Amino acid sequence: MRDAGGDVDVVTTDVRKREALEDLVGRAQRRFGRLDVLINSALTEALRQEVGPSIRVSMVSPGFVNTDFIDGVADPQMRAEMTTARDAFAPDTSSIAEAIDFVTTRPAPVDVNEIVVRPTAQK
């Protein structure tokens, strides 16, 4: 998004601490006028209802994506199979970035609840 002229602020937050969450919300509202929360959890609907209209909560769920996460798979055979599949059909990360861009650029009163992005060949 930065390359397209957008403004992004990434902050690591301990969500177990309410004060940390309140600080994050205040920071986002001061800087951007709102806070878009993207999480990959089934709790998005409950969170959306709890936080109110000034915070949008969306879930972007990526399927198999062409990243180097496979490098951490300990089993060599499994890693080789996953690498073959990734190289055969996994889209690059720009697909996920486009989904996030779509979610975060909707008009203020619009909340996109969930987007699932998967390769067409993923089983």
C-alpha positions as CSV (number, residue, x, y, z in Angstrom):
1,M,0.0,0.0,0.0
2,R,2.9,2.4,0.7
3,D,4.0,2.0,-2.9
4,A,0.6,3.1,-4.1
5,G,0.6,6.2,-1.9
6,G,-1.2,4.6,1.1
7,D,-0.2,5.1,4.7
8,V,0.3,2.0,6.9
9,D,1.3,1.8,10.6
10,V,2.2,-1.7,11.9
11,V,2.3,-2.1,15.6
12,T,3.0,-5.3,17.6
13,T,0.5,-5.4,20.5
14,D,0.0,-7.8,23.4
15,V,-3.8,-8.3,23.0
16,R,-4.0,-9.8,26.5
17,K,-3.4,-6.3,28.0
18,R,-6.5,-4.1,27.7
19,E,-4.3,-1.0,28.2
20,A,-2.2,-1.9,25.3
21,L,-5.3,-2.3,23.1
22,E,-6.7,1.0,24.2
23,D,-3.3,2.7,23.4
24,L,-3.4,1.1,20.0
25,V,-7.0,2.3,19.3
26,G,-6.2,5.8,20.5
27,R,-3.1,6.0,18.3
28,A,-4.9,4.8,15.2
29,Q,-7.8,7.2,15.7
30,R,-5.5,10.2,16.2
31,R,-3.5,9.3,13.1
32,F,-6.0,7.9,10.7
33,G,-9.4,8.7,12.2
34,R,-10.2,5.0,12.5
35,L,-8.7,1.6,13.2
36,D,-8.9,-1.3,10.7
37,V,-8.2,-4.6,12.5
38,L,-7.3,-7.6,10.4
39,I,-7.1,-10.9,12.2
40,N,-7.4,-14.6,11.1
41,S,-9.7,-15.8,13.8
42,A,-13.3,-16.9,14.1
43,L,-13.8,-14.3,16.8
44,T,-14.0,-11.5,14.3
45,E,-17.8,-11.2,14.4
46,A,-17.9,-11.0,18.2
47,L,-15.1,-8.5,18.3
48,R,-16.8,-6.4,15.6
49,Q,-20.0,-6.2,17.6
50,E,-18.1,-5.4,20.8
51,V,-15.8,-2.6,19.6
52,G,-18.5,-0.4,18.0
53,P,-18.6,1.5,14.7
54,S,-15.2,3.3,14.9
55,I,-13.2,0.1,14.6
56,R,-13.6,-2.2,11.6
57,V,-12.8,-5.9,12.1
58,S,-12.1,-8.0,9.1
59,M,-10.7,-11.5,8.6
60,V,-8.5,-12.2,5.6
61,S,-7.8,-15.9,5.4
62,P,-5.1,-16.8,3.0
63,G,-4.8,-20.3,1.6
64,F,-1.6,-21.7,0.2
65,V,0.6,-18.7,-0.7
66,N,4.1,-18.6,-2.3
67,T,6.2,-17.7,0.7
68,D,9.3,-19.2,2.4
69,F,7.4,-20.6,5.3
70,I,8.0,-24.1,4.0
71,D,11.7,-23.7,4.8
72,G,10.7,-24.3,8.5
73,V,9.1,-27.7,7.8
74,A,11.4,-30.2,9.6
75,D,10.4,-33.3,7.7
76,P,12.5,-33.3,4.4
77,Q,9.9,-35.3,2.4
78,M,7.0,-33.2,3.6
79,R,9.1,-30.0,2.8
80,A,9.8,-31.3,-0.7
81,E,6.2,-32.1,-1.4
82,M,5.0,-28.7,-0.1
83,T,7.7,-27.0,-2.2
84,T,6.6,-28.8,-5.3
85,A,3.0,-27.8,-4.7
86,R,3.8,-24.2,-3.8
87,D,5.9,-23.8,-7.0
88,A,3.1,-25.4,-9.1
89,F,0.1,-23.4,-8.1
90,A,0.5,-21.1,-5.1
91,P,-0.1,-17.4,-5.9
92,D,2.4,-14.8,-4.7
93,T,1.8,-12.6,-1.7
94,S,0.4,-9.7,-3.8
95,S,-2.9,-11.6,-3.9
96,I,-3.2,-11.3,-0.2
97,A,-2.0,-7.7,-0.2
98,E,-4.8,-6.9,-2.7
99,A,-7.4,-8.5,-0.5
100,I,-6.1,-6.5,2.5
101,D,-6.1,-3.3,0.4
102,F,-9.7,-4.0,-0.6
103,V,-10.8,-4.4,3.0
104,T,-9.0,-1.4,4.3
105,T,-10.1,1.0,1.5
106,R,-13.8,0.6,1.8
107,P,-15.8,3.6,2.8
108,A,-16.0,4.3,6.5
109,P,-19.5,2.8,7.1
110,V,-18.6,-0.5,5.3
111,D,-17.2,-3.4,7.2
112,V,-16.0,-6.4,5.2
113,N,-16.4,-9.4,7.5
114,E,-14.4,-12.1,5.8
115,I,-12.4,-12.8,2.7
116,V,-10.9,-16.2,1.9
117,V,-8.1,-16.2,-0.7
118,R,-7.0,-19.6,-2.0
119,P,-5.4,-20.9,-5.2
120,T,-7.9,-22.4,-7.5
121,A,-5.9,-25.7,-7.5
122,Q,-5.8,-25.9,-3.7
123,K,-7.6,-29.0,-2.3
